[in-house]
Amino acid sequence: MRGVRTAAVLIWLPVVVIVATWAAWSDRLPERMGTHWNGFGAPDRYSSATWFGVTLLVIAVAAGVAGVFVAGRSRLLTGVAGAVTGGTAGIWLSTAEAALSDGRLGWRFVYFVAGLGWGALVAAVAGPSASPVRPAPQGVDPLDLAPTERAAFSTTLRAPLIMAVTLVAALPIAVFAALAQPVLWPVLAVVLAAGLMFGRIRVTADTRGLRVVAGLIGVPVKRIPLSDITGVEVADINPLEWGGWGYRVIPGRTALVLRAGPGLVLHLRGGRRFAVTMDDPRTPAALLTALQARATG
């Protein structure tokens, strides 16, 4: 618990750095400061120092609030919050110091990189989240299907937390890409693509097996033929035990984890397992159990 409290404090330390340095430098900062640099390192675009500082401070405070909320619940998200506050402070320090010296960004870009690394320190201090006692995995009775009866299951899963974290992470990257480093636009594209992939998921179970499709963009995430399924169960999914949130691949297991809670777990040929979290995993589990038994019977 002490580590969680310390991590929550560390998340807010970059916010304090922004406020303290702004107060210390306010009488020396120019009214307009360079916020974009050309290939020779000279500023070629300027913004209001007040507007720039306020924007970064709002982003850092929002990430700090989110970080306190997830501290102790998710080591991964705690680290992300620390990376956002640290990266935002790095943007401010590099830009403000450049304005106070020769106007060139130069080596000061390292402040931003170090700020992102702050998230790793926060995650390490937070330590693994406490895992509640989970009940044993639950087997399911097969759905009562006639020999020729056809049945299918389909549901849409939403992940507002993943979408929120994506937006919080994208904001400082977008600001710095627009104002200082255009090379970061591809990084922003990757972050937004991850949010689009996992913000809404469509899961379908039928005679073809299990299919998982990114609902917002229609990209297949996982397809498991019925013939590859050797067993089905319902279990409570702890994200930390499956590698975290999102699409996770660890030795012997693959999972699409959108939240903690009930999930569908498939045992596959070769000894691997695949899990996906959902509100009602028992229904597709019963259907797949019945279809798998009928196909092998």
N, C-alpha and C positions, 0 to 999 in steps of 0.2 A: 504493500500500500504506500510505503514511503517513496518508492520509486515512481509510482504514478503521480504523487503530489509534486515530486521534483521535476518530472517531465512536464507537468502542467505549467510550472514556473518557467522552465526553460523555453517553452513555446512562446511565452509572453516577453522573454528577454529581448528579442529583436525589436519588438514594438517599443520597448523602453529606449532602446538605442536610437531608433528613429526620432522619438520625441526629444530625447536629451541632446542629440547632436543638432537637431533643428533649432532648439532653443539656444544652444551655444553659438551657432553659426548664423543665426537670423540677421544679425546686424551687419554681417559681411557678405552674405549671399546676394548676388545681383538680382534685380527684379525679374530678369529673364535669364535663364540658364540653358546651356547647351544640353539637349536631350537626344541628339542623333549625331553620328560621326561618319565622315566619309572614309574612303579606303586609305587615306593618309593619316587618319587619326584626328583630324580637325573637325570641330563641330560645324554642321551645316544646317541644323534645325534647332530652333529655340522654343522654350515653353515658359509659362509663368512659373516661377519657383513655388509660389503658394499653391497653385493648382496641382502641380506635379507632386508636391509633398503631401497634400491632402488626399489625393488619389491613392498614393501608396499606403498612407496611414489607414485609410478605410479598408483596403484589401487586407492589410496585416491584422487589423482588429477583427475583421470577419473570420479570418483563418484562426486567430487566437481563440475566439469564442467557440468555433467548431472543434478546435483541438481539446479544449477543456471538456467538452461534451463527450468526446470519444475516448478520452484518456481512461485507461483501465478497462475499456471494452474492446478496443482493437489496437494492437501494437502498430499495425500497418498504417491505419488512418491517423494515429497519433504522430507517427513519423512524417506523414504527408503534410499535416498541419504545421509541424516544425519546419519542414522544407519551404513551405509557402511563406511563413513569417520571416524565416532566415533569408530566403531569396529576395523578398521584398526589401528587407533592410539592406541587403547587398546592393540592390539597384540604387537605393537612396544614397548610400555611402559613396559608391563609385561616381555617381553623377554629381553629388554635392562637392566632393573633394576635387573633382575635375574643374568645377566652376570656381573654386577657391584658389586654384593654381593656374595652370596654363591653358585650361579649357579642354585639354586632350584626355581621352579616356585611358588609352594605353594599358598599362598593367593593372589598372584598377578594376578591370573586368573580373579579376580573381575574387573580389568581394562577393560577386553574385554566385560564383561557383562554390565558394566557401559557405555562403548562406544556404544553398541547396544541401550541402553536406551536413548542415546543422540538423536537418531532419533525421539523418542516420544516428546522430548522437542522442537526440530526443527519444527515438525508438529504442535504442540500447538501454538508456536509463529507465524507460518505462517498464522494460522487461516483458515477458509473456503475460498475456491477460489470464486472469484466474479462470480456470475452466470449471463450470458447474458440473455436478454429478449428472451424467447422462444415463437414461435407461438403456438396457441392452437393445440391439437392433431387433426389430419386430418383423417376423415373417408374416405373410398375408395368405389368406385363403383365395384360391382362384375364383374369378368371376364365373357364374353359372352360365355357360354358353352352350347352345345347341350345336351339334356337329357341323352344321352348315351356316350357323348364324354369324353375321358380320358385325363388328363393333369397332369403334375408334374413340380415342380420347384426345382432346386438344385444349390447351390453356395458354393464356398470355401472362407472363411474369414481368413485373415492373421493379426497378431498382432505383427509387428516388435518391437513396444515399449515395450510390455510385455516380448518379448524374450531378448531385450537389458537389461532391468532391471533385469531379471533373471540371465543373465551372470554376470552383475556387482555385484549382491548380492552373487553369487556363488563363485566368485574369492577369496575374503578374507576367506570365510569359508573353501574352498579347501586348501588354503595355511596353515591356522592354523591347519586343520585336519591332513595334511601331515607332518607338522613340529612339532606340539606340542600335539594336542589333538585328537587322533583317534576316540574318542567318538562322534565327530562332523560329522563323515561320514554319519550317518543316517539323520542328519539335511540337509546336502548337497543333499542327495537323494530326500528329500521332496521338496526342492527348484527346483531342476531340473525336477522333475515330474510335478510340477505346470507349468513350462515353456513348457514342452511337451504337457500337456493337452490343453493349451490355445494359443500356438504359431500358430496353424492352426486349423480351425473349419469348418466342413461340415454341412450345413443346408439344409434340404430337406422338401418340403411341397407337399403333395398329398392326396389321399383319406384316407390314414391312419392318417393324421394329420400332426404335425410338429415333426421333429426329428433333434437333434443336436448331432453331433459326433465329438470327438477329432480326427482331421484328421491325426496327426502324429502317433498316436498309436491306433486309431480305437476304443476308449472307448466311449460308449454312455454317453452323458452328460445330455440330457433331451429328453423325449418322451412324447408328448401330443396327445392323441387320438382326432380325429375330433369331437367325441361326447362330449368331455369336453370343447370345445371352444364355447363360447356364443357370442363373438364379436371380431372384428379385427380392428385395427387402425394403422395409421402411425404417429410417433411422433419424435421430436428431443430429444435425450437422453443426459441428463447431468449426467455424472458418479457420481457426488457427491450426486445427488438426489436419486440414486439407490444403494448407499452404496459403491461406488468406482469401480475400475477396476477388471476384472476377473469375476468369477461366484459368484454372490452376493445373499444372502437370507436375507430379512428383512421382518418385519411384513406386510403381505398382498401382498408382491411383491417378485418376483425372477427375476434375470436378468443375462444375459451374456453380459458384457460390455467390448468391445475391444477398444473402442475409443469414443469420444464425437461425436454426429452427428445423422443422421437419423437412426431410428430403427423400428422394427416390434414389436407391442405390442398386445398380446393376452389377452382377458378377459376370465376367466375360471369359471367353476361352483364352487360355494362356495365363489365367490367374489374376488379371487386372480387374479393377473396379472403376465404374463411372458413377458419379453422383450429381444430382441437380436439386437445388432447394426449391420447394414449392409449398403452397398452403395445404394442398390435398394430395399427398403422394400415394395414399392408400388405393385410390381409384385406378390410376394407371398401373400401379404395382399388381393389383388383382387382375386387371385386363391382360397385362404382359405375361403373368404367371399362367393364366388360362390359355393364351395363344401359344406360349412356348410348350406347355404340356400337350396341347392338341397337335402341334407340329411334330413333336417327337414321339407321340403315342401312336 
